[in-house]
Amino acid sequence: MNQRVTVGLIGLGTVGSSVVQVLTQQRTLLQERCGIDFQVKRIAVRDRHKPRSIRVDPQLLTTEVQEVLTDPEIDLVVELMGGTEPARSYLLKAIEGGKHIVTANKALLAEHGEEIFTAAARHQVDIGCEASVGGGIPIIRAIKEGFVANRFLSIFGIVNGTCNYILSRMTAEGGDFATVLQEAMDKGYAEPDPTLDIEGIDSAHKIAILASLAFGVQIPFHRVYTEGISRIDQADIRYAQEFGYKIKLLAIAKEIEGQVEVRVHPTMVPSTHLLYSVEGVYNAITVVGDQVGENSFIGKGAGGPATASAVIGDIVEIGRNITQGSVLRVPHRSYLPQHVRASAMRNIEDIVSEYYLRFSALDKPGVLSKISGILGANDISIASVIQKGRREGGAVPVVMMTHHAQERNVRRALQAIDQLDVITAPTVLIRVENFTR
């Protein structure tokens, strides 16, 4: 006899519809694999009469979220509405009522995770959040369970498919940012308001969650350095290729000497690394553990079916915990609550990286020596230089790749260089990741 777990949903958009559809289609498979009959009892929506892509029993739909949050027969609430409010209030209400939670809401967890996880521990309920990062990629479960014997050294990856699509198209087709962004919007790969994606905020939410889980720390979201792709120029894409790199929007987290650095920015990735070849809307996440070394996960980072796969994975895991009486089997935040610590966050000025620098300089004798002199005075050594398009008296690009340098020194040097009378435009800086540190 299959045991029953009753589910309530908040939200029936793209992901919610896929969750209901997959739970229905795979009902027998799920019963065969875990001996549980998952039944959707109530779905909270804004409009009960809105046309939908799937057939849903009208009796399941309600515009009153409280019918999901307070129904004593619902064991598990799945939140798929997005945003921080009222989602935060709804989840806290459900937790207070003893209901287990599954959410795909990365913004909510990145900005209010401490409050939500603390409430869940107090009320002894489970939270599943696999779908909040990487779509169908099981990265959170891998960090919390698969790599539990490892101290994590770093996590880095492509966690936003919209940005990866735009940069892939710009690299392959030579289009400018605005044109390719419009193409992405026309194809449905970018939202009508793409700000969260292209300015790196979506990626910052995701890396904040992963860093918290991997390093056992609280990550104040406002401390995550965030830079988007809207200023990426075709010239930089071409020069990157000449040096053997591609520009990707990377989310990076590292723990170095007790400090955690968490950042999102355009990054040059070498042709020798797997991330170089990840194109289109795909996501790729690499974790580096002290025992297993480097492991990479690649898959669809968004879309209804892929995200629903992760949501249902959480539903099944929590369902198993309920039926076996093993709630809180795995700590919400990977570490036991008493071992989750406040993080010593490393400021962006303190990081050490290699750098790509593109100067716009007048074509006059001595310009290169002036630039290199200021760099040298700030402990920045040059690895290679490209200078093209010689024009007597006009501005030409001077492109340099540096060895490892501290960001604070690089910023101080560029401030001085940009004040030179031979420099005609602000210097372009892109960090370079060769994955050697």
C-alpha positions as CSV (number, residue, x, y, z in Angstrom):
1,M,0.0,0.0,0.0
2,N,1.4,3.4,-1.0
3,Q,1.6,6.1,1.6
4,R,0.2,9.5,0.8
5,V,1.8,12.9,1.0
6,T,-0.5,15.9,0.2
7,V,0.9,18.9,-1.6
8,G,-0.3,22.5,-1.9
9,L,1.1,24.9,-4.6
10,I,1.4,28.6,-4.6
11,G,1.8,29.7,-8.2
12,L,0.8,28.0,-11.5
13,G,3.1,29.7,-14.0
14,T,5.6,28.0,-16.2
15,V,7.3,26.0,-13.4
16,G,4.1,25.4,-11.4
17,S,2.3,24.0,-14.5
18,S,5.3,21.7,-15.2
19,V,5.3,20.5,-11.6
20,V,1.6,19.5,-11.8
21,Q,2.1,17.9,-15.2
22,V,5.1,15.9,-14.2
23,L,3.5,14.8,-10.9
24,T,0.6,13.5,-12.9
25,Q,2.6,11.9,-15.7
26,Q,5.1,10.2,-13.5
27,R,2.7,9.2,-10.7
28,T,3.3,5.5,-11.2
29,L,7.0,5.9,-11.6
30,L,7.2,7.8,-8.3
31,Q,5.2,5.2,-6.5
32,E,7.4,2.5,-7.8
33,R,10.5,4.4,-6.7
34,C,9.5,5.6,-3.3
35,G,6.1,4.0,-2.3
36,I,4.4,7.3,-2.0
37,D,1.4,8.7,-3.7
38,F,1.9,12.5,-4.1
39,Q,-1.5,14.2,-4.3
40,V,-2.0,17.9,-5.1
41,K,-4.9,19.2,-3.0
42,R,-4.9,22.9,-3.6
43,I,-3.2,25.4,-5.9
44,A,-3.3,29.2,-5.1
45,V,-3.5,31.4,-8.2
46,R,-4.3,35.0,-9.0
47,D,-6.9,34.2,-11.5
48,R,-8.9,30.9,-11.5
49,H,-10.2,31.5,-15.0
50,K,-7.0,32.3,-16.8
51,P,-6.3,30.1,-19.8
52,R,-3.5,27.6,-19.0
53,S,-1.2,25.3,-20.9
54,I,-2.3,22.3,-18.9
55,R,-5.6,20.9,-17.8
56,V,-6.2,21.3,-14.1
57,D,-9.3,20.3,-12.1
58,P,-11.0,23.7,-11.4
59,Q,-11.8,22.4,-7.9
60,L,-8.1,22.5,-7.0
61,L,-7.7,26.2,-7.8
62,T,-8.2,29.0,-5.3
63,T,-7.4,32.7,-5.1
64,E,-7.1,32.5,-1.3
65,V,-3.5,31.6,-0.4
66,Q,-4.6,31.0,3.2
67,E,-6.5,27.9,2.0
68,V,-3.1,26.4,1.1
69,L,-1.2,27.7,4.2
70,T,-3.8,26.6,6.8
71,D,-5.3,23.4,5.4
72,P,-4.5,20.7,8.0
73,E,-4.4,18.0,5.4
74,I,-1.6,19.6,3.3
75,D,1.8,18.2,4.4
76,L,4.0,20.2,2.1
77,V,3.8,23.7,0.5
78,V,5.5,24.4,-2.8
79,E,6.2,28.1,-3.4
80,L,6.7,29.0,-7.1
81,M,5.4,32.6,-7.2
82,G,8.8,34.4,-7.0
83,G,9.8,37.7,-5.4
84,T,10.5,38.3,-1.8
85,E,7.1,39.6,-0.6
86,P,4.5,38.3,0.0
87,A,6.4,35.0,-0.6
88,R,8.4,35.5,2.6
89,S,5.3,36.0,4.7
90,Y,3.5,33.1,3.1
91,L,6.4,30.7,3.8
92,L,6.8,31.8,7.4
93,K,3.1,31.3,7.9
94,A,3.3,27.8,6.4
95,I,6.3,26.9,8.6
96,E,4.6,28.1,11.7
97,G,1.8,25.8,10.8
98,G,4.2,22.8,10.7
99,K,4.2,22.5,6.9
100,H,7.3,21.4,5.0
101,I,8.5,23.8,2.3
102,V,9.8,23.5,-1.3
103,T,10.8,26.7,-3.0
104,A,12.6,27.8,-6.2
105,N,12.9,31.3,-4.9
106,K,16.5,32.3,-5.1
107,A,15.9,36.0,-4.2
108,L,14.0,35.1,-1.1
109,L,16.7,32.6,0.1
110,A,19.6,34.9,-0.7
111,E,18.1,37.9,1.1
112,H,16.0,36.3,3.8
113,G,17.4,32.7,4.1
114,E,18.6,33.2,7.7
115,E,15.1,34.1,8.9
116,I,13.4,31.3,7.0
117,F,15.9,28.5,7.9
118,T,15.9,29.6,11.6
119,A,12.1,29.4,11.6
120,A,12.1,26.0,9.9
121,A,14.5,24.6,12.5
122,R,12.4,26.0,15.3
123,H,9.3,24.3,14.0
124,Q,11.0,21.1,12.9
125,V,10.1,21.2,9.2
126,D,12.2,20.5,6.1
127,I,13.0,22.9,3.3
128,G,13.9,21.9,-0.2
129,C,15.4,24.5,-2.5
130,E,17.2,22.6,-5.2
131,A,15.5,24.5,-8.0
132,S,16.7,27.9,-6.7
133,V,20.1,27.4,-8.4
134,G,20.9,25.8,-11.7
135,G,17.4,24.7,-12.8
136,G,17.6,20.9,-13.1
137,I,21.2,20.6,-12.0
138,P,21.4,18.8,-8.6
139,I,24.1,21.1,-7.3
140,I,22.6,21.8,-3.8
141,R,22.1,18.1,-3.1
142,A,25.6,17.5,-4.2
143,I,27.0,20.1,-1.9
144,K,24.9,19.0,1.1
145,E,25.3,15.3,0.7
146,G,27.4,14.0,-2.2
147,F,30.5,16.0,-1.2
148,V,29.9,16.1,2.6
149,A,33.4,14.8,3.3
150,N,35.0,17.8,1.6
151,R,36.1,21.2,2.6
152,F,35.2,23.4,-0.3
153,L,37.9,25.6,-1.7
154,S,35.9,27.3,-4.4
155,I,32.7,27.3,-6.5
156,F,32.4,29.1,-9.8
157,G,30.1,28.8,-12.8
158,I,27.7,30.1,-15.4
159,V,24.4,30.3,-13.5
160,N,22.4,32.6,-15.8
161,G,21.3,31.2,-19.1
162,T,20.1,34.6,-20.5
163,C,23.6,36.2,-20.1
164,N,25.3,33.1,-21.4
165,Y,23.1,33.1,-24.5
166,I,23.8,36.8,-25.1
167,L,27.6,36.4,-24.8
168,S,27.6,33.2,-26.9
169,R,25.7,35.0,-29.7
170,M,27.9,38.1,-29.5
171,T,31.0,35.9,-29.7
172,A,29.7,33.7,-32.6
173,E,27.9,36.3,-34.6
174,G,29.7,39.5,-33.9
175,G,26.5,41.4,-32.9
176,D,26.4,44.3,-30.4
177,F,24.9,43.9,-26.9
178,A,21.6,45.7,-27.6
179,T,20.9,43.8,-30.8
180,V,21.5,40.4,-29.2
181,L,19.6,41.3,-26.1
182,Q,16.5,42.1,-28.2
183,E,16.9,38.8,-30.0
184,A,17.0,37.0,-26.7
185,M,13.8,38.8,-25.6
186,D,12.1,37.9,-28.9
187,K,12.9,34.3,-28.4
188,G,11.8,34.2,-24.8
189,Y,15.3,33.7,-23.4
190,A,15.1,37.1,-21.7
191,E,12.4,38.7,-19.6
192,P,10.6,41.8,-20.8
193,D,12.5,43.6,-18.1
194,P,15.9,41.8,-18.2
195,T,17.6,43.9,-15.5
196,L,18.0,41.1,-12.9
197,D,19.7,38.9,-15.5
198,I,21.9,41.2,-17.4
199,E,23.1,43.2,-14.4
200,G,24.2,40.1,-12.6
201,I,21.6,40.2,-9.7
202,D,20.1,36.8,-10.5
203,S,23.6,35.2,-10.6
204,A,24.4,37.0,-7.3
205,H,21.4,35.5,-5.6
206,K,22.4,32.0,-6.7
207,I,26.1,32.2,-5.7
208,A,25.1,33.6,-2.3
209,I,23.1,30.5,-1.7
210,L,25.8,28.1,-2.9
211,A,28.5,29.9,-0.9
212,S,26.4,29.8,2.3
213,L,25.9,26.1,1.9
214,A,29.4,25.2,0.9
215,F,31.3,27.3,3.5
216,G,28.8,27.1,6.4
217,V,28.5,30.9,6.7
218,Q,25.9,33.6,6.6
219,I,26.3,35.7,3.4
220,P,24.9,39.2,3.7
221,F,23.6,39.7,0.1
222,H,24.5,43.3,0.0
223,R,28.1,42.3,0.3
224,V,28.2,40.3,-2.9
225,Y,30.1,42.2,-5.5
226,T,27.9,42.3,-8.6
227,E,28.7,43.5,-12.1
228,G,26.6,42.7,-15.2
229,I,27.3,42.3,-19.0
230,S,25.7,45.4,-20.4
231,R,29.0,47.2,-21.0
232,I,30.7,44.3,-22.8
233,D,32.0,45.4,-26.2
234,Q,32.7,43.5,-29.4
235,A,36.3,44.8,-29.2
236,D,36.9,43.0,-25.9
237,I,35.3,39.8,-27.2
238,R,37.7,39.8,-30.2
239,Y,40.8,40.6,-28.1
240,A,39.8,37.9,-25.6
241,Q,39.8,35.4,-28.5
242,E,43.2,36.5,-29.6
243,F,44.5,35.7,-26.1
244,G,42.7,32.3,-26.1
245,Y,39.8,33.3,-23.9
246,K,36.0,33.8,-24.0
247,I,34.1,36.3,-21.9
248,K,31.5,34.6,-19.6
249,L,29.5,36.1,-16.7
250,L,30.9,34.0,-13.8
251,A,29.6,33.7,-10.3
252,I,32.6,33.0,-8.0
253,A,32.9,32.0,-4.4
254,K,36.2,31.2,-2.6
255,E,37.3,30.7,1.0
256,I,40.8,32.0,1.5
257,E,42.5,32.2,4.9
258,G,39.2,32.2,6.8
259,Q,37.7,34.9,4.6
260,V,34.9,34.3,2.0
261,E,34.8,36.2,-1.3
262,V,31.6,36.1,-3.3
263,R,31.4,38.0,-6.6
264,V,29.7,38.1,-10.0
265,H,31.2,39.8,-13.0
266,P,32.3,39.3,-16.6
267,T,35.3,37.0,-16.6
268,M,37.7,35.8,-19.2
269,V,37.8,32.0,-19.2
270,P,40.7,30.1,-20.9
271,S,40.1,27.7,-23.8
272,T,41.6,24.9,-21.7
273,H,38.7,25.0,-19.2
274,L,35.4,23.2,-19.6
275,L,33.4,26.4,-19.0
276,Y,34.9,27.9,-22.2
277,S,32.7,25.5,-24.3
278,V,29.4,26.0,-22.4
279,E,27.2,27.9,-24.8
280,G,23.7,29.2,-25.2
281,V,21.2,29.0,-22.4
282,Y,23.1,26.2,-20.6
283,N,24.4,26.5,-17.0
284,A,27.6,25.0,-15.7
285,I,28.8,24.9,-12.1
286,T,32.2,23.7,-10.9
287,V,32.9,22.9,-7.3
288,V,36.4,22.3,-5.9
289,G,36.8,20.1,-2.8
290,D,39.9,19.3,-0.9
291,Q,39.3,15.6,-1.4
292,V,37.6,15.2,-4.8
293,G,39.3,18.1,-6.6
294,E,37.3,19.8,-9.4
295,N,33.8,18.5,-10.4
296,S,31.6,20.2,-12.9
297,F,27.8,20.0,-13.5
298,I,26.3,21.1,-16.8
299,G,22.6,21.3,-17.7
300,K,19.5,23.4,-18.4
301,G,19.5,26.2,-15.9
302,A,15.9,27.3,-16.5
303,G,12.6,26.3,-18.2
304,G,9.5,24.5,-16.9
305,P,10.5,20.8,-17.2
306,A,14.1,21.2,-16.0
307,T,13.1,23.3,-13.0
308,A,10.2,21.0,-12.2
309,S,12.6,18.1,-12.1
310,A,14.4,19.8,-9.3
311,V,11.2,20.8,-7.5
312,I,9.9,17.2,-7.6
313,G,13.2,15.9,-6.4
314,D,12.7,18.0,-3.3
315,I,9.1,16.9,-2.9
316,V,10.1,13.3,-3.1
317,E,13.0,13.7,-0.6
318,I,10.8,15.4,1.9
319,G,8.0,12.9,1.3
320,R,10.4,10.1,2.1
321,N,11.5,11.9,5.3
322,I,7.9,12.3,6.3
323,T,6.9,8.7,5.7
324,Q,10.1,7.4,7.4
325,G,10.0,9.7,10.3
326,S,13.3,11.3,9.5
327,V,12.5,15.0,9.2
328,L,15.7,17.2,9.4
329,R,17.8,14.3,8.3
330,V,20.1,16.7,6.5
331,P,20.7,20.2,8.0
332,H,18.9,23.0,6.1
333,R,22.1,24.9,5.5
334,S,24.5,21.9,5.1
335,Y,26.0,22.6,8.5
336,L,24.3,22.0,11.9
337,P,22.8,25.3,13.0
338,Q,25.3,25.8,15.9
339,H,28.1,25.6,13.4
340,V,26.8,28.1,10.9
341,R,29.0,31.2,11.4
342,A,28.9,34.9,10.5
343,S,31.2,35.2,7.5
344,A,34.3,37.4,7.3
345,M,33.6,38.7,3.8
346,R,36.5,39.7,1.6
347,N,36.1,43.1,0.0
348,I,36.5,43.2,-3.8
349,E,39.5,45.5,-3.3
350,D,41.3,42.7,-1.5
351,I,40.9,39.9,-4.1
352,V,43.8,38.7,-6.2
353,S,43.2,38.1,-9.9
354,E,44.7,38.4,-13.3
355,Y,43.4,41.2,-15.4
356,Y,42.6,42.2,-19.0
357,L,43.0,46.0,-19.5
358,R,42.1,47.9,-22.6
359,F,43.4,51.4,-22.8
360,S,42.4,54.0,-25.4
361,A,45.6,56.0,-25.9
362,L,46.9,58.6,-28.3
363,D,49.4,57.1,-30.7
364,K,52.5,59.0,-29.5
365,P,56.0,58.0,-28.5
366,G,56.3,57.0,-24.8
367,V,52.7,56.2,-24.2
368,L,53.3,52.5,-23.5
369,S,56.2,53.3,-21.1
370,K,54.0,55.7,-19.2
371,I,51.3,53.1,-18.8
372,S,53.7,50.3,-17.9
373,G,55.5,52.6,-15.4
374,I,52.3,53.3,-13.4
375,L,51.4,49.6,-13.4
376,G,54.9,48.7,-12.2
377,A,54.8,51.3,-9.5
378,N,51.6,49.6,-8.2
379,D,53.1,46.0,-8.2
380,I,51.3,45.0,-11.4
381,S,53.4,43.0,-13.9
382,I,52.4,42.7,-17.5
383,A,52.1,39.2,-19.1
384,S,51.4,40.2,-22.7
385,V,50.5,43.3,-24.8
386,I,48.6,43.8,-28.1
387,Q,48.7,47.2,-29.8
388,K,46.9,47.5,-33.2
389,G,45.5,50.1,-35.6
390,R,48.4,52.6,-35.6
391,R,47.1,56.1,-36.4
392,E,49.5,59.0,-36.1
393,G,48.0,61.4,-33.5
394,G,44.7,59.4,-33.1
395,A,43.5,57.1,-30.4
396,V,44.4,53.5,-30.6
397,P,43.6,50.5,-28.3
398,V,46.4,49.2,-26.1
399,V,45.5,45.9,-24.6
400,M,47.4,44.2,-21.8
401,M,47.0,41.0,-19.8
402,T,48.5,41.1,-16.3
403,H,49.9,38.5,-13.9
404,H,48.2,38.1,-10.6
405,A,47.7,41.4,-8.8
406,Q,45.6,42.8,-6.0
407,E,42.5,44.6,-7.1
408,R,43.2,47.5,-4.9
409,N,46.5,48.1,-6.7
410,V,44.8,47.7,-10.1
411,R,42.2,50.3,-9.3
412,R,44.7,52.8,-8.0
413,A,46.9,52.3,-11.1
414,L,43.9,52.8,-13.5
415,Q,42.8,55.9,-11.6
416,A,46.3,57.4,-12.3
417,I,46.5,56.2,-15.9
418,D,43.0,57.5,-16.8
419,Q,44.2,61.0,-15.7
420,L,47.0,61.0,-18.3
421,D,46.6,63.5,-21.1
422,V,47.3,60.7,-23.6
423,I,44.3,58.6,-22.5
424,T,41.1,59.4,-24.3
425,A,38.5,57.1,-22.6
426,P,38.1,55.2,-19.3
427,T,40.1,52.0,-19.2
428,V,38.2,48.7,-19.7
429,L,38.9,46.1,-17.0
430,I,37.8,42.5,-17.1
431,R,39.0,39.9,-14.6
432,V,40.7,36.8,-15.8
433,E,40.2,33.4,-14.2
434,N,42.8,30.7,-15.0
435,F,41.6,28.5,-12.1
436,T,45.1,28.1,-10.8
437,R,44.6,29.6,-7.3
